[in-house]
Structures are given as C-alpha cells and as structure tokens.
Amino acid sequence: MPLTFIVRNRGPWLAWALACLMATALWTPGARAASLHIVEQAYVRDPSGQMTLDEAQRQVQTPYRGTFADLFGPRVVWVRLRVEPTDVDAPLPSAGNEPTMAQLRVIPMWLHELTLYDPLQPDASRPAGRDTAPAAAPFTVRMLPIAVGTAPRDLWMRLQSAGPSYLAVEVLSADAAAARTVSDALFQGLAMGAQGLLVMVGVIAWMTDRKGIGHSMFSKQVLNLTISVLNADFFLAMGPGTKLPLPWLGGDGMVDVVELLRLLNMAVSLWFFMRVLMLLQAPRWIMRMQRVPLALMAASVLLLLVGQLAPVRTIALGLYVTVPLGLMLGAFACRRGLPDPARRFGRTRRGLERLVFGVVLTLAWVASFHSGFYKSRPESFVALALPLACISAVVVLIVVGWRRVLMDGRQRAEQQRHAELNALALEFERGERQRQQEFMVMLTHELKAPLTTLGLVMGARVASASMHGHAAIALASMRRVIDHCAQSVEFEDEAAPLNRAACSLGVEFELRRDALGERDRIQFEPAPQLPPIMVDQRMLAVIINNLLENALRYSP
C-alpha cells in the first residue's frame, strides 16, 4: 500500500510536516478570541428581494445560533444581531459620550452583497455600512466598523447571495480583531499548506509507487487546486455585474457556472478514487457502486441546463456526505496485499492500515473543495497561491533532482556490481576450462597405456599367457576409468542416489586389497574393534581403490 511505503521510507520530514499542520490546526481555534457581544441572532427571508428595513422588522424572525447557512432558501436574507457591550468595552472617562468602536467581522461565501443597517441612527433606512466591492472579492473576510454603545442594540444586515447563503458574524474589539487577523493568516496558511502537502505526497508516491497511484494522486490534487482557484476567482476575472450569454441557464448564469465547476471538481476526485480502488483490486460490486455518483453528477448537469438549481445543491450535498462512506467501505474490501493468516496480528495490522487509508481517502475527498478557504485580504487566490506554487515547484525540482542523483548512484553501483559478477563469472569459466583440460590430459594418460598393451597383444601372432594377463589388466583398467567417468557425471548431475548400509571399514579394505593383483605389496594393520559405519559401499570401494592404486603406483 503506497501510504505504508511513504510513511516507512519518507517518514521523518513528512511526519514533521503533518505535526506542524496539526499543531496549527489545534492552536488556531484557541487563538481566536470569543465574540461576547452578540447575544441573539435571527433572520428573515426575503423571497421577492424588494423588502425594506421597516418591513423586515415587522416580519416573523427565526432565531438561529452560530453560523447562518441556507442552501435552498431565497437569495436575499435579512439578519438581525442583538449586540451588547461587555466590561472591557466600557468607555473611558475622557471619551465623553462617544461610543466604543468595534469591528464587525463577517465571513460570507460565494458572490454576495452585504449591507449593514443601524436602526438607532436618525435615518435608519440608509445603510450604516456597505461592502465596498462585493462582486470583486468573493471568499474574503469583511471587517466593518460599528459602534457598540452603552446599552444593548440591534444591527440589521441585508445579505444578497448569488449562491448558497452562508454567513458567520462576530463582533470583536480592536485587540481581538488584531489577534483574529493573525489566526486567519495561520488558518489560511494551514489550508493552503495542506493542499500543497497533498501535492508533495502525490509526487513522492509517484516516484516510489509503480502501480499508478502516485501520479494519479498528483494529477488529481493539481486539478482540484486549479478548479478551486478558478471557482473562487471566477467572478474576479469576469468583473462585477457581468452577464454571461447563456440564456438557457436563467438569470446571469454565473451561479450555474460555479455549480458546474464544483461538480467538475467532484468528478475529478471521484475519478482518482475509482482508479485507486481499481489498482487495489476492489470487488466488482464496489466499482459498480461508484457509477451511482457519476450518474448523479450527469443528472446535475442536466438539471443546471434547465435551471433547477435547488436539486443540484441537494445532490452535491448528498455526494459530499455519502462518497466518504463508499471510500471507507472500498478500502476495507480491497483484495490487494492480503496478510498471512498464520502471522501474528497480521489481520489486525492490515485492518488498521486499511482504516488509516480509508481516512486518508476521506480527507482527500474533503480537501478537494474550497469551502474551507477564505481570505483576509481581497486579493485573488491566484496571487495568494502563486508564492506557494513557486516554492512547491522549487521543492519538487529539488526532490526530483535528489531522486535522480540517488538513482544515478544506484545505477552506477548496480553497473559496478554487474561488472564484478561478470569478472567472477569469467574467472570461473577460465577455471572450468583449465580443469577440463587437466581432466582430458589425465584421461588420455590413463587410457594410453591400456590401449598400447591391447595393441601389442592384438599385433602379436601368438599371444602368450602372460600377454593375455596384461590384456585383461588393461581392459580392467579401462573399464575402471570409464566407470569413474560415469560416476563423476552422475555425481555432478545428482542423479546417483546414495545407498547407505552398515559395513566394516576393515573388511572393505581387506576385500579391495584381495581384488588387486599386487596384494602382497600392501601391508596394513586395522585397529581392533572398529565400529560399523553407514556408507555407500560402492562409493567406499571407489575411494579405497583410488587410495590403493596411488599407493602401489607411487611407492617403491
């Protein structure tokens, strides 16, 4: 599994990077100062988009807590905030009747237009604050100055959104606003760093994994980042108030383009996960299950073409929630690399690895979208991501160059090892040839004398009994040489089985001596009570005959 290989072989610096990201993620929420000013929140939907502040105040207000989010409601929403001062906001004596100023921190999403109203002002119908360039800087944190005052008061905001309504509001003091700016920068760096880290993991997996998962992950992450940046900066590139020439989409068509880009982002991520599951040999029914999200995405595109935006958002939300469940199920059902049942803790370890791999796939799915990105300055995402992209490119080049240096070093070492092996093989071949030449010289010497004796006997007109005796000895010698050659071939081919049997070494030596013609020249005294040995008698006879023949040949 590529995750195990990466952690095992590239673990130190990757573990440090993950630890820094996790520490930042844990520290960032703690560094954010809590908003103690807002004690009550409520909203009023404006389906017509023509409602005034007085009309909104007379409508039934729906209270809510935390973040306001509405995927399918109208595009215009009035939000009421009940703000009251805290002890730290009490005005100084020298300030007179001047109210304490604070910062209204707003995090809207999508294209929006935000207007702030203060009912206590002499002309409440006039906005107390307005986002200066609402269409030119989407996904940007808004900081609007407000007067907290000395008593509880209501603030009204009119949010006109071109996408799903999303609004997170906080009232912060000057010190808290400064601390939040720092935490926003850390969170932004965390989000962008996580995306860059996933790209680097894809590069490492590309270089280490030969099954195709690495380059698929790299391509998926780069495409996700590109589509996310295009989605976030689409309105900035088009300009505020731009009307697209797409009459079949309804309205100005810009919201539909954003939804289409989000569906494309999901399709890219789903393609990557299907490829990973296929390479990990997931069951066929798992792969068939992946056709359902693809069919839903195709249906969403058709719904966008007919102007049905609400069902498209419902399908996107369902896919966002259900796809991770299918990924976890596919990670556990894959058949590649099954453990040995006899190995202790083998199945437990494999189960934990698959659980971790499923969690990683889920995080990769969640990180495929830019819903967690927002900016503290109204710059483009391209301008924010360009330094990170340059740094990542330099790091990738360094890593690839380092990898190339290592590969070249390993290739040179491999070539040197092959050269040494070839030299050893050549030396062994030369030794074999020399031994063959020595064997042929010895065989020629052993056969030359018997053949000469046989030639003399056959050339004599009348062969005497002594000559016949020498001829018999010559034939026995030739037969013995031939038998030795056949035995050597059998030993080299390991075709001759050893027939071990109990025998006495003294008796075998006596029998071999009696079989020789010059037995009187051999004198030996066996040790008394020699124990029997388990040997192959035929091989023992060959050994004893060689010893006796050498003794007779080289003894005076």
C-alpha positions in Angstrom: 0.0 0.0 0.0 1.5 3.4 -1.0 0.7 5.1 2.3 2.7 2.5 4.2 5.6 2.8 1.9 5.7 6.6 2.2 5.4 6.6 5.9 8.0 3.9 6.3 10.6 5.4 3.9 9.9 9.1 3.8 8.6 9.3 7.4 10.8 11.9 9.2 10.2 15.1 7.3 6.6 14.0 6.3 5.8 13.4 9.9 7.2 16.8 10.9 5.1 18.5 8.3 1.9 16.7 9.4 2.7 17.5 13.0 3.2 21.2 12.2 -0.1 21.3 10.3 -2.0 19.5 13.1 -0.5 21.8 15.8 -1.5 24.8 13.8 -5.0 23.4 13.3 -5.3 22.9 17.0 -3.8 26.2 18.0 -5.7 28.4 15.5 -9.2 27.9 17.1 -7.7 28.5 20.5 -6.1 31.7 19.4 -9.4 33.1 18.3 -11.0 35.4 20.8 -14.6 34.5 21.6 -17.2 37.1 20.5 -19.0 38.1 23.7 -21.0 40.9 22.1 -23.7 39.1 20.1 -26.3 37.6 22.4 -29.1 37.0 19.9 -29.3 36.2 16.2 -32.3 35.9 13.9 -33.1 36.0 10.2 -36.0 36.9 7.9 -36.2 35.5 4.3 -37.0 37.9 1.5 -38.3 35.9 -1.5 -39.1 38.9 -3.5 -35.8 40.8 -2.8 -37.8 44.1 -2.5 -38.3 44.2 1.3 -37.2 47.3 3.2 -35.8 47.5 6.7 -39.1 48.5 8.2 -40.9 45.6 6.5 -38.2 43.2 7.6 -38.6 44.4 11.3 -42.3 43.6 11.1 -41.8 40.1 9.8 -41.6 37.0 12.0 -38.0 36.4 12.8 -36.4 33.0 13.0 -33.7 32.7 15.7 -30.5 30.8 15.0 -27.2 30.2 16.7 -23.7 30.1 15.3 -23.3 30.3 11.6 -26.3 31.0 9.3 -26.4 28.6 6.3 -29.2 28.1 3.9 -28.6 26.1 0.7 -32.1 26.3 -0.8 -33.7 29.5 0.5 -34.1 32.8 -1.3 -31.1 34.8 -2.4 -32.0 37.8 -0.1 -31.9 37.3 3.6 -32.2 39.9 6.4 -30.2 39.1 9.5 -30.7 40.7 12.9 -27.9 40.8 15.5 -28.5 41.8 19.2 -25.2 43.4 20.3 -24.5 44.4 23.9 -21.3 45.8 25.4 -19.0 43.9 27.7 -17.0 45.1 30.7 -13.9 45.6 28.6 -15.8 47.8 26.2 -16.8 50.4 28.9 -15.8 53.9 27.6 -13.0 55.7 29.2 -14.0 58.8 31.3 -12.2 61.1 28.9 -14.1 59.7 26.0 -17.3 61.6 27.0 -20.4 60.3 25.3 -18.5 58.9 22.3 -19.5 55.2 21.8 -16.9 52.4 21.9 -16.0 51.3 18.4 -15.6 47.6 17.5 -15.2 45.6 14.4 -18.0 43.5 12.8 -16.3 40.5 11.3 -18.3 38.8 8.5 -17.4 35.7 6.6 -19.7 35.3 3.6 -19.3 32.8 0.9 -20.0 32.8 -2.8 -20.8 36.0 -4.6 -22.7 38.3 -2.3 -23.7 41.9 -1.5 -23.7 42.8 2.2 -25.4 45.9 3.6 -25.3 47.0 7.3 -28.2 49.0 8.8 -28.3 50.7 12.3 -31.9 51.3 13.4 -30.8 53.8 16.1 -29.4 56.2 13.5 -31.6 59.2 12.6 -32.1 57.9 9.1 -32.4 54.1 9.6 -33.3 53.4 6.1 -29.9 54.5 5.0 -27.2 51.8 5.3 -24.6 52.3 8.0 -22.0 50.4 6.2 -21.7 48.6 2.8 -19.2 46.2 1.4 -17.2 48.4 -0.9 -16.7 45.9 -3.8 -19.0 43.0 -3.1 -18.7 41.3 -6.5 -15.0 41.8 -7.0 -13.7 39.9 -4.0 -15.6 36.8 -3.1 -14.5 34.5 -0.3 -13.0 37.5 1.6 -13.4 38.3 5.3 -15.2 41.6 5.8 -14.3 43.9 8.7 -16.9 46.7 9.2 -16.5 49.3 12.0 -19.6 49.6 14.3 -20.4 51.5 17.5 -21.1 49.2 20.4 -22.7 51.8 22.6 -23.5 51.5 26.3 -26.8 49.5 26.0 -28.0 46.5 24.0 -28.9 47.4 20.5 -29.9 45.7 17.2 -28.0 45.7 13.9 -29.5 44.6 10.7 -27.7 43.2 7.7 -29.1 42.5 4.2 -27.3 39.6 2.5 -27.9 39.2 -1.2 -26.1 36.0 -2.2 -25.6 34.5 -5.7 -25.1 31.1 -4.2 -26.0 29.2 -1.0 -26.5 31.7 1.8 -23.6 31.3 4.3 -22.8 33.9 7.0 -20.6 33.8 10.0 -20.6 37.1 12.1 -18.6 38.2 15.1 -18.2 41.5 16.9 -14.6 42.0 18.1 -12.7 44.6 20.0 -9.6 46.2 18.5 -7.2 43.8 20.3 -9.4 40.8 19.4 -9.6 41.9 15.8 -5.8 42.1 15.6 -5.4 38.6 17.2 -8.0 37.2 14.8 -6.1 38.6 11.8 -3.1 36.6 12.9 -5.2 33.4 13.4 -6.9 34.0 10.0 -3.4 34.1 8.3 -2.5 30.9 10.1 -5.7 29.2 9.1 -5.2 30.3 5.5 -1.6 29.0 5.6 -2.9 25.8 7.1 -5.4 25.3 4.3 -3.0 26.1 1.5 -0.2 24.1 3.2 -2.5 21.1 3.4 -3.2 21.3 -0.3 0.5 21.7 -1.1 1.4 18.8 1.2 -1.1 16.6 -0.6 0.6 17.5 -3.9 4.0 16.7 -2.4 2.7 13.4 -1.1 1.5 12.7 -4.6 4.9 13.5 -6.0 6.6 11.2 -3.6 4.1 8.4 -4.3 4.7 9.0 -8.0 8.4 8.4 -7.5 8.1 5.4 -5.2 4.9 3.6 -6.3 4.9 1.8 -9.7 1.2 0.9 -9.7 0.0 4.2 -10.9 -1.5 5.6 -7.6 1.2 8.2 -7.2 0.8 10.1 -10.5 -3.0 9.8 -10.2 -2.9 11.4 -6.8 -0.6 14.2 -8.1 -2.8 14.8 -11.1 -6.0 14.8 -9.0 -4.6 17.3 -6.5 -3.3 19.7 -9.1 -6.7 19.6 -11.0 -8.6 20.1 -7.7 -6.5 23.1 -6.8 -6.8 24.6 -10.3 -10.6 24.2 -10.4 -10.9 25.5 -6.9 -8.9 28.6 -7.8 -11.0 29.1 -10.9 -14.1 28.7 -8.9 -13.0 31.2 -6.3 -11.7 33.8 -8.7 -14.3 33.3 -11.4 -16.2 36.5 -10.6 -13.0 38.4 -10.1 -11.9 37.5 -13.6 -15.3 38.2 -15.1 -15.8 41.5 -13.2 -18.8 42.7 -11.1 -22.1 42.7 -12.8 -21.0 40.6 -15.8 -23.8 38.9 -17.6 -23.0 35.6 -19.3 -24.6 34.9 -22.8 -26.2 31.7 -21.6 -30.0 32.4 -21.7 -31.0 28.8 -21.1 -29.4 28.9 -17.7 -31.6 31.6 -16.4 -30.5 34.8 -14.7 -27.0 35.8 -15.4 -25.7 32.3 -15.5 -22.7 32.9 -13.2 -24.0 30.9 -10.3 -24.7 27.9 -12.6 -21.1 28.1 -13.8 -19.9 28.0 -10.2 -22.0 24.9 -9.5 -20.7 23.3 -12.7 -17.1 23.9 -11.6 -17.9 22.3 -8.3 -19.4 19.2 -10.0 -16.3 19.0 -12.2 -14.2 19.1 -9.0 -16.2 16.2 -7.6 -15.8 14.3 -10.8 -12.0 14.7 -10.8 -11.8 13.4 -7.2 -14.2 10.5 -7.9 -12.1 9.5 -10.9 -9.0 9.4 -8.7 -10.7 7.3 -6.0 -12.1 4.8 -8.6 -8.6 4.4 -10.0 -7.2 3.8 -6.6 -9.8 1.2 -5.8 -9.3 -0.5 -9.1 -5.5 -0.7 -8.5 -6.1 -2.1 -5.1 -8.3 -4.8 -6.6 -11.6 -3.7 -5.0 -14.5 -6.1 -5.6 -16.7 -5.6 -8.6 -19.7 -4.5 -6.7 -17.7 -1.7 -5.1 -16.7 -0.4 -8.6 -20.4 -0.6 -9.7 -21.4 1.5 -6.7 -19.2 4.3 -8.0 -21.4 4.5 -11.0 -24.2 6.0 -8.9 -22.3 9.2 -8.0 -21.3 9.6 -11.7 -24.9 9.2 -12.8 -26.0 11.8 -10.2 -23.4 14.2 -11.4 -24.6 13.8 -15.0 -28.2 14.4 -13.8 -27.0 17.5 -12.0 -25.6 18.9 -15.2 -28.9 18.3 -17.0 -30.7 20.0 -14.1 -28.4 23.0 -14.4 -29.2 23.3 -18.1 -33.0 23.5 -17.3 -32.4 26.0 -14.4 -33.2 23.7 -11.5 -30.5 24.9 -9.0 -32.0 23.6 -5.7 -32.0 19.9 -6.7 -28.4 20.3 -7.9 -27.3 21.6 -4.5 -29.2 18.7 -2.8 -27.3 16.2 -5.0 -24.0 17.9 -4.3 -24.6 17.8 -0.5 -25.6 14.2 -0.7 -22.5 13.3 -2.6 -20.3 15.3 -0.2 -21.6 13.2 2.7 -22.1 9.7 1.1 -19.0 9.3 -1.0 -16.6 9.1 2.1 -18.7 6.1 3.3 -18.2 4.3 0.0 -14.4 5.1 0.2 -14.2 3.6 3.7 -16.1 0.5 2.5 -13.9 0.2 -0.6 -10.7 0.5 1.5 -11.8 -2.4 3.7 -13.0 -4.6 0.8 -9.9 -4.3 -1.4 -8.1 -7.6 -2.1 -4.5 -6.4 -2.8 -1.9 -7.4 -0.3 -3.9 -9.8 1.9 -2.0 -10.8 5.1 -0.7 -14.3 6.0 -3.3 -15.9 8.4 -0.5 -17.6 10.3 1.2 -14.3 11.0 0.5 -13.0 14.5 -1.5 -9.8 14.5 -1.4 -9.9 10.7 -5.1 -9.2 10.1 -5.3 -6.6 12.9 -2.4 -4.7 11.4 -3.9 -4.9 7.9 -7.2 -3.7 9.2 -5.6 -0.7 10.9 -3.7 0.1 7.7 -6.9 -0.1 5.6 -8.7 2.1 8.2 -6.0 4.7 8.0 -6.0 4.5 4.2 -9.8 5.0 4.2 -9.4 8.0 6.4 -6.8 9.4 4.1 -9.1 9.0 1.1 -11.9 10.7 3.0 -9.6 13.6 3.9 -8.5 13.8 0.3 -12.2 14.0 -0.8 -12.9 16.7 1.8 -9.8 18.7 0.8 -10.9 18.6 -2.9 -13.2 21.6 -2.4 -12.6 25.2 -1.4 -15.4 25.5 1.1 -12.9 26.0 3.9 -10.9 28.7 2.1 -11.4 32.3 2.8 -9.1 35.3 2.6 -8.3 38.1 5.0 -7.4 40.4 2.1 -9.3 41.0 -1.2 -6.5 39.6 -3.4 -7.1 36.8 -5.9 -6.5 33.2 -4.9 -4.0 33.1 -7.8 -2.0 35.9 -6.2 -2.1 34.1 -2.8 -1.3 30.7 -4.2 1.4 31.9 -6.6 4.2 32.1 -4.0 3.2 28.7 -2.6 3.2 27.3 -6.2 6.7 28.7 -6.8 8.0 27.3 -3.6 6.3 23.9 -4.3 7.8 23.9 -7.8 11.3 24.6 -6.4 10.8 21.8 -3.8 9.6 19.4 -6.4 12.6 20.2 -8.6 14.9 19.7 -5.6 13.2 16.4 -4.7 13.2 15.2 -8.3 16.9 16.2 -8.7 17.8 14.5 -5.4 15.9 11.4 -6.6 17.7 11.5 -9.9 21.1 11.7 -8.1 20.2 8.7 -6.0 19.0 6.8 -9.0 22.2 7.6 -10.9 24.3 6.5 -7.8 22.3 3.3 -7.5 22.7 2.7 -11.3 26.4 3.1 -11.1 26.6 0.8 -8.1 24.5 -1.7 -10.0 26.7 -1.5 -13.0 29.8 -2.0 -10.8 28.2 -4.9 -9.2 27.3 -6.4 -12.6 30.9 -5.8 -13.7 32.3 -7.6 -10.7 29.9 -10.5 -11.2 30.9 -10.7 -14.9 34.6 -10.8 -13.8 33.9 -13.6 -11.3 31.9 -15.5 -13.9 34.8 -15.1 -16.4 37.3 -16.3 -13.8 35.1 -19.2 -13.0 34.8 -20.1 -16.7 38.5 -20.0 -17.1 39.0 -22.2 -14.1 36.4 -24.7 -15.6 38.2 -24.8 -18.9 41.6 -25.4 -17.1 40.1 -28.2 -15.1 38.6 -29.7 -18.3 42.0 -29.5 -20.0 43.6 -31.2 -16.9 40.9 -33.8 -16.9 41.5 -34.6 -20.6 45.2 -34.8 -20.1 44.7 -37.2 -17.2 42.1 -39.3 -19.1 44.5 -39.5 -22.1 47.3 -40.7 -19.8 45.1 -43.3 -18.1 43.8 -44.7 -21.4 47.1 -44.6 -23.3 48.9 -47.4 -21.5 46.0 -49.9 -21.6 45.4 -49.2 -25.3 49.1 -49.7 -26.0 49.0 -53.1 -24.2 46.0 -54.2 -26.1 47.6 -53.1 -29.4 50.7 -55.2 -28.7 48.6 -58.3 -27.8 46.4 -57.9 -30.9 49.5 -57.4 -33.1 51.4 -60.5 -31.9 50.9 -63.6 -34.0 50.9 -65.9 -31.0 49.9 -64.4 -27.7 51.3 -66.0 -24.6 49.5 -66.4 -21.3 51.4 -63.5 -19.8 50.3 -61.3 -22.6 46.7 -62.3 -22.1 47.1 -61.5 -18.4 48.4 -58.0 -19.3 45.5 -57.6 -21.7 43.0 -58.5 -19.0 44.6 -56.0 -16.6 44.5 -53.3 -19.4 40.8 -53.9 -20.0 40.0 -53.8 -16.3 41.9 -50.5 -16.1 40.0 -49.0 -19.0 36.7 -50.3 -17.6 37.6 -48.7 -14.2 38.4 -45.4 -15.9 35.1 -45.5 -17.8 33.2 -46.3 -14.6 34.8 -43.4 -12.8 33.8 -41.0 -15.6 30.2 -42.3 -15.4 30.2 -41.9 -11.7 31.5 -38.4 -11.9 28.8 -37.4 -14.3 26.2 -38.9 -12.0 27.6 -37.0 -9.0 27.6 -33.7 -10.9 24.0 -34.2 -12.1 23.0 -35.5 -8.6 21.4 -38.5 -10.4 23.1 -41.2 -8.3 21.3 -41.9 -5.0 23.4 -42.9 -2.0 22.6 -46.4 -0.8 23.8 -46.3 2.8 24.3 -49.5 4.7 26.2 -50.6 7.7 29.6 -52.1 6.9 33.0 -52.6 8.5 35.9 -50.5 7.2 38.5 -53.2 7.9 36.6 -55.8 6.0 36.0 -53.5 3.0 39.7 -52.6 3.0 40.7 -56.3 3.0 38.3 -57.1 0.1 39.7 -54.3 -2.0 43.2 -55.4 -1.3 42.5 -59.0 -2.3 41.0 -57.8 -5.6 44.2 -56.2 -6.6 46.9 -58.2 -8.4 49.7 -57.0 -6.2 48.1 -57.6 -2.8 51.4 -58.9 -1.3 52.9 -55.4 -1.5 50.2 -53.9 0.6 50.6 -54.2 4.4 48.1 -52.7 6.8 47.0 -53.3 10.4 43.4 -52.4 11.1 42.5 -51.1 14.6 40.8 -53.6 16.8 37.0 -53.5 17.2 36.3 -50.8 14.5 32.7 -49.8 14.8 30.5 -50.2 11.7 29.8 -47.2 9.6 26.8 -46.1 7.4 28.2 -45.5 3.9 27.5 -46.4 0.3 29.6 -49.5 -0.3 30.1 -48.7 -4.0 31.5 -45.2 -3.3 33.6 -46.6 -0.5 35.1 -49.1 -2.9 36.0 -46.4 -5.3 37.7 -44.4 -2.6 39.7 -47.4 -1.3 40.7 -48.5 -4.8 42.0 -45.0 -5.6 44.0 -45.0 -2.4 45.5 -48.4 -3.0 46.3 -47.7 -6.7 48.0 -44.5 -5.8 50.0 -46.3 -3.1 51.1 -49.0 -5.5 51.9 -46.5 -8.2 54.0 -44.1 -6.2 55.5 -46.5 -3.7 59.0 -48.1 -4.3 
